């Protein structure tokens, strides 16, 4: 009987500690600033739109940094852009123009030579 009581008390103590740890994790997560990746993902469609409209990358980076209080450099900006494009392309959700609906970001392909195809085979040239 004494062993059952000890097991029950150990289980309760364990559950209380786990609950306390979970509350501390939730508190830490709620007070944490959003990551650069999540912020970039949030602003991605706007970023693609202004890039497509010809705003220089340097200005885009400066405005994103100023607005979101980030410190992105050109290399990290390009990496975030590449990662977001890949994630959206693989998920079938590329950035679209809100007016006409066409794809804003270039489609990424693993094999550009195959995408171009054999031009001489389709030209109808001399045989």
C-alpha positions as CSV (number, residue, x, y, z in Angstrom):
1,X,0.0,0.0,0.0
2,X,2.8,2.3,0.8
3,X,4.4,1.7,-2.6
4,X,1.2,2.7,-4.4
5,X,1.1,6.0,-2.4
6,X,4.7,6.8,-3.3
7,X,4.1,6.0,-7.0
8,X,1.0,8.2,-7.0
9,X,2.9,11.1,-5.3
10,X,5.8,10.7,-7.8
11,X,3.3,10.8,-10.7
12,X,1.7,13.9,-9.3
13,X,5.0,15.6,-8.7
14,X,6.1,14.7,-12.2
15,X,2.9,16.0,-13.7
16,X,3.2,19.3,-11.8
17,X,6.8,19.7,-12.9
18,X,5.9,19.0,-16.6
19,X,3.0,21.5,-16.3
20,X,5.3,24.1,-14.8
21,X,7.8,23.5,-17.6
22,X,5.1,23.8,-20.2
23,X,4.0,27.2,-18.8
24,X,7.5,28.5,-18.8
25,X,8.1,27.4,-22.4
26,X,4.8,29.1,-23.4
27,X,5.8,32.3,-21.6
28,X,9.3,32.3,-23.2
29,X,7.8,31.8,-26.7
30,X,5.2,34.5,-26.2
31,X,7.8,37.1,-25.2
32,X,10.3,36.2,-27.9
33,X,10.6,38.5,-31.0
34,X,9.5,37.0,-34.3
35,X,12.4,35.4,-36.3
36,X,13.7,37.0,-39.5
37,X,12.4,34.0,-41.4
38,X,8.8,34.4,-40.1
39,X,8.9,38.2,-40.7
40,X,10.3,37.7,-44.2
41,X,7.6,35.2,-44.9
42,X,5.0,37.6,-43.8
43,X,6.3,40.4,-46.1
44,X,7.3,38.1,-49.0
45,X,4.5,38.9,-51.5
46,X,5.1,42.7,-51.0
47,X,8.9,42.1,-51.4
48,X,8.4,40.1,-54.7
49,X,6.0,42.8,-56.0
50,X,8.4,45.7,-55.5
51,X,11.3,43.6,-56.9
52,X,9.2,42.9,-60.0
53,X,8.4,46.6,-60.3
54,X,12.1,47.4,-60.3
55,X,12.9,48.7,-56.8
56,X,16.6,48.1,-56.3
57,X,17.5,45.3,-53.8
58,X,19.5,47.7,-51.7
59,X,16.4,49.8,-51.1
60,X,14.2,46.8,-50.5
61,X,16.6,45.6,-47.8
62,X,16.8,49.0,-46.2
63,X,13.0,49.3,-46.0
64,X,12.5,45.8,-44.7
65,X,15.2,46.4,-42.1
66,X,13.8,49.8,-41.1
67,X,10.2,48.5,-40.9
68,X,10.8,45.2,-39.0
69,X,13.9,46.4,-37.1
70,X,16.1,43.7,-38.7
71,X,19.7,43.7,-39.8
72,X,19.6,41.8,-43.0
73,X,22.6,42.0,-45.3
74,X,22.4,41.3,-49.1
75,X,23.6,37.7,-48.8
76,X,21.1,36.9,-46.0
77,X,18.3,38.7,-47.9
78,X,19.0,36.6,-51.0
79,X,19.1,33.4,-48.9
80,X,15.8,34.2,-47.3
81,X,14.3,35.1,-50.7
82,X,15.6,31.8,-52.2
83,X,14.3,29.7,-49.3
84,X,10.8,31.4,-49.4
85,X,10.5,30.9,-53.1
86,X,11.5,27.3,-52.8
87,X,9.1,26.7,-50.0
88,X,6.2,28.3,-51.8
89,X,7.0,26.6,-55.1
90,X,7.1,23.2,-53.5
91,X,3.9,23.9,-51.7
92,X,2.2,25.3,-54.9
93,X,1.7,28.8,-53.4
94,X,4.0,31.2,-55.3
95,X,3.6,34.9,-54.9
96,X,0.9,36.3,-57.2
97,X,0.2,39.8,-58.4
98,X,-2.9,40.9,-56.6
99,X,-4.2,42.7,-59.7
100,X,-3.7,40.3,-62.6
101,X,-2.8,37.1,-60.7
102,X,0.4,36.2,-62.6
103,X,3.3,34.6,-60.8
104,X,5.7,37.3,-59.5
105,X,8.7,35.1,-58.5
106,X,10.6,33.2,-61.2
107,X,9.9,29.4,-61.2
108,X,12.9,27.5,-59.9
109,X,14.0,24.5,-61.9
110,X,16.7,21.9,-61.1
111,X,17.7,21.3,-64.7
112,X,17.7,24.5,-66.8
113,X,19.1,22.6,-69.8
114,X,16.1,20.3,-69.9
115,X,13.7,23.2,-69.4
116,X,15.1,24.8,-72.5
117,X,14.8,21.6,-74.4
118,X,16.6,20.7,-77.6
119,X,16.1,23.8,-79.8
120,X,17.3,22.2,-83.0
121,X,14.8,19.4,-82.8
122,X,11.9,21.8,-82.7
123,X,13.0,24.4,-85.3
124,X,12.1,22.5,-88.4
125,X,15.5,23.4,-89.8
126,X,17.6,21.5,-92.4
127,X,17.5,17.7,-91.9
